[in-house]
Structure formats: C-alpha cells, structure tokens
Amino acid sequence: MLNILSLLLLFAATVILSALQKVVFLLRYAHLVADAEITELIDVVIHGLYLDVTMAGYVCALPLLFVLLAIYFPSSLWKKLCQIYVAVAAALISVTFAVNLGLYGYWGFPLDGSILQFLATPKEAMASVTATEAVGYTLTALIYFALLWICYGECIKSIDTKKRISWRIKPLLSCAVLLCIGLDFLAIRGGVTTAVANVSKVYFSDKAPLNHAAVNPTFSLISSISDDNEFDHYNFFDDNSLRERFNALYADKTAQPTERLLKENRPNIVLIIAESFGRSTTDETIAGEAVAPNFQRLKGEGVWFENLIASSFRTDRGVLATLSGLPSQPTMSLMKYPQKASALPSIAHSLNSVGYSTTYIHGGDLNFTDMASYLYNTGFEKLVALKDLKFDAPTSKWGYADNYLSEYFADAVIALSADEKPYFAVWQTLSSHEPFDVPTDKFADKMLCSMYFADSCINSVIERLKASEEWDNTLVIIIADHAYNYPYGISASSVTRHRIPMLWVGGVIKQPAVITQYCSQSDFAATLLSQLELPHSDFTMSRDIFAPQSHDFGYYTFNNGFGVVDSNGATIYDCTQDKVISDTHSAEQEDIGKTLLQTTFSIIKEL
C-alpha cells in the first residue's frame, strides 16, 4: 500500500506544480491580463486543473503499471524504470512550460504541434528570441525541472518493487492497483462524460489570455501532435450542402473583371512580400512622424487596396496564400507537406506557361519551413537565398539585412530586363521581424524602427526601377506576408491583427485608384491573373476581386479559429470553444467562414 500512497503523492505533486505554471504565466504576461478581476485570475488556476489532472494521469500511468508488475515479479528494475520515466516526464514538462512561456508573446496562443515544423531549422526558430530571453527561459526550465525532480524523487523514494509479497494479499493489492489504474485512466480521459480531455475544457472567459493561461502546455503539445486526422478537423456541412454554399460565394471563374488596372497584359512583374508589414504599423505615426513615410507617399501613385485581410499570422502560410491562392489553415502549415503543396496551382506556374521567367530572392534560409521545396515545385526557376549570397557584411539572426538585399534585388531585376522575355521577380524581406535588429534608432520602439527601415529599403528598390528604362512596362506589387500584433496586447484573433496593405505601382498602371472592396490575401492570385487576361479556374479558392459578385469579404484564420470581415463588421469564431467570440456577429459571416474552412481542408485532402 505504501507504493500506492507514493504514486498518489506523485499525482498530487504534478497537479500542484502544474498549477504553479499558471501563476508564473500570469506574472509574465501581467500586461495582457491587467484588466482581469482577482476572481478571474483564480479561475485560471481552477479551470486549468482539468488538464493538470490529465497530465498527472499521464505521469502516473507507467509507474502504476510497474507497481502492478512488481507484485508478481519483484525486482529493483521496476523502481529504476519509474525513476527514468518520471525524469523524462519532468524534463518534457519543464521544457514545454519554458518554451510556451517564451513563445506566447510572439504567437499569441498556447504551445501546440506547430512547433515541430521549426525543429529542422532550430537556428531560425530561435531567431526571434534575444540572448537574454533565451538565457532567462533556459534558467526557468532548469529551475522548474529541479523543483519537479526534487518532488518526484521524494515521492518515488519510498517505492519498493523488490519486496516479495505473500500470495494471500497479492489479489487484494492487485485489485487496489487496478482500481488506481482505472481512476488514472479516467483522469487521462478527462472524466466519464462523452467529451474527452481537450484544450477547450479549460476555456472559461471571453478574454483569450486568461483561457490560454489555463491551458497545460504539455497537454496542448501532446494532444495536437497525436491527432491523426490532420486534414479532417472541420465538418460543418454535408458534401452537397458544402458545395452549394461554396459555389454561391465565388463568382464565375470565366467572368471578365469590371475594372482594368493595367495598360497592357504582359508587363514585367515585381512582387515584394514585406515581412510583418501590417496596417497597424504602416499607418502609424509617432509624434507626427510616419513609420512608413515612403509607403504612404507611394499610395497616391498607384492602386491602393484599402481592405485587404491577411490569410494568417505566419510567413509560410502567408506566402502560400499569396502565391497559390489557398486560404491558410488554423492548426497546420501546408508548406510542411511537400507532396501536397507541390500539387497546388501557383502564379509562377501560370506565368511560366506564357513565357515568363520566375525568380525568388530572400536574404535568409529558404529551407526554413520547407519553403524552397514549395517554391521550386510550384514553378520558380531560380531561387536566391542566404547560402547563395556573399556580401561583405554581417548577417542578422535571420540573414542579410534588407538594405543589402534591396540593392542586390534591384540589380537583379534590372539585369532581367536584358532578356527578351517578361519576368516575375519576387523579393521576400526579413528585417522587420523579431528581434528587429536594424541600423536605425528613429523611434524608441525597436519594432517600429524596423518597419521604418524596411520602408526605406523597399522605397530604394522602387526608385531604382523608376530610373530604369523598363519602368513603363513594369508592375510593382507590395504586399505583406502577415501583420504584427500591434498595438501591443491586441488579441491574436482580432481583425486589426490581420489587416495588411497591398499596393500596385509602376509605369504600367493606368491611373491611381483606391479599391475599397473587402478581400483576402488568397484572392491576390486570381485578381492578378485576371488582370493579365490569364485563366485562373484552377485557383479554386482565389476570387478575382474585380469579378461581378454578390458579396465582398475578407477571411482569415488564427490558431483553431477563423474571422470573416466585411463592411458590416466582423464575426470571429473559435473552433476550440465552438462559438463566436467577437462582440459582433452575423449568421451570414459565420456561414461563410465555416464554408471556407471546411472547403480548404476538403481541397487539401484531395491533393
């Protein structure tokens, strides 16, 4: 019975120390929960117990089995296995706790399986974290591991698995252990109801940071990577109903656009994908100084899209949505599935088919998130990345700064003009990314400094191209990959977090204009191809913004949720809680979001 008591203490220690994680999280992100009542903060710990108990069940599962085996096969081996198992469990819990604590400020949602896509390139994965933060979170993990190991060691110390037990009491002890195993299974399962343990069980508030604080990060990670239905998460409608709803939303792919922006249909095309260039930052002014003054000036020279909504919150998802016209996925990145991603349509493929050369230039590592594989497989003939560049300059954590790449990119584009074929040249910037290491102190805020710096680098490319002979036959498009969480503290699910700029300039533009329709980043592909008078029917989920249609809307996804926004407001839906979490709600918008989310995964499953 002493063994059972020891494991009960192990269970209790895990629950108590898991609850301690919530306290540390709330202290670390106190600025995000500053408006919470004390009762709400207490509720974080109370509601978090649902998953903390589940994690305690996982920690005790194998030790209970070893104790049961020791009843009939006494050996010191079982205790050693217990010690090894709880040490591994303590290490996993400590690491996930510290990683979640560090990444939440950047991600805005609890640690989940999406972290795995960065393990192949750990240097890039850690590039957002400063050295001070890395040391701090490492120490946090070590201290928490030491605390766990001391407590676990005390709990296991009294276990005796080599003592021989009388046959007369073995059945009684076996029943007691089996009862504990049954109860432990219930803890792991999350109770006796039909709903098994899941992250949504701890959600209790309309304030996202409080819900996220209540989540056990180790459980969140394990549950997300153990889901074997990666492409079958969202089933709101039957197949026929889904098809009807989707077809009602999207205009005829052969319809002619109601507005022509270009003087000719085979211009040279320069696409600049600006890192984290959200509207909340590019529109910002500090003491009367514009954060992106060049961009604001250029808006008056070209076609400005006032209401473009980013597809997601990460570069890999935003790039794929831009180039292949497929909306992003809430809990996965399709770019990490090369076989499926390579089957997508793409702007590069479409332009290849009519004689364009295609080039993609980036100052960082294009192997990060399997981007190089995606780009090659979808039609880019030439990729230039960090490994190909030999500048006499230091690199930042992500690669070469934008000022070096802007000069290189402008030279490369002008050199392409010497060929007798049109070109599609893409530059993906990187300096406006954490940790915002840029050579300017224009503003006190480092992030805003990085946006100011990126703006100047992008402008230098524009000015170089303006001075070239090819400007009259060139279309330059500036679009962000995603936005940034500014103003600080805004919800990761908010519309503000997903508003991005798009601007078309160049000598081929007929006249400046402001486009006010609400649209999605994934609509860019069909819109561009339509303006070039090229077919786009294979871009199933990309809409020509200028095609006749009954409803204009922007659609985005965040961690396990979606938002739909139009001129009437926005509906934000959290799939974890299975409910609308926005202050405003439209049944039509909710229906659109569910239709697009389910259709996205239907397409992915068929790739």
Secondary structure, 3 states (H helix, E strand, C coil): CHHHHHHHHHHHHHHHHHHHHHHHHHHHCHHHCCCCCHHHHHHHHHHHHHHHHHHHHHHHHHHHHHHHHHHHCCCHHHHHHHHHHHHHHHHHHHHHHHHHHHHHHHHCCCCCHHHHHHCCCHHHHCCCCCHHHHHHHHHHHHHHHHHHHHHHHHHHHCCCCCCCCCCCCHHHHHHHHHHHHHHHHHHHHCCCCCCCCCHHHHCCCCCHHHHHHHCCHHHHHHHHHCCCCCCCCCCCCCHHHHHHHHHHHCCCCCCCCCCCCECCCCCEEEEEEECCCCHHHHCCEECCEECCHHHHHHHHHCEEEEEEECCCCCHHHHHHHHHHCCCCCCCCCHHHCHHHHCCCCCHHHHHHCCCCEEEEEECCCCCHHHHHHHHHHCCCCEEECHHHCCCCCCCCCCCCCHHHHHHHHHHHHHHHCCCCCCEEEEEECCCCCCCCCCCCCCCCCHHHHHHHHHHHHHHHHHHHHHCCCCHHHEEEEEEECCCCCCCCCCCCCCCHHHEECEEEECCCECCCEEEEEEEEHHHHHHHHHHHCCCCCCCCCCCCCCCCCCCCCCEEEEECCEEEEEECCEEEEEECCCCEECCCCCCHHHHHHHHHHHHHHHHHHHHC
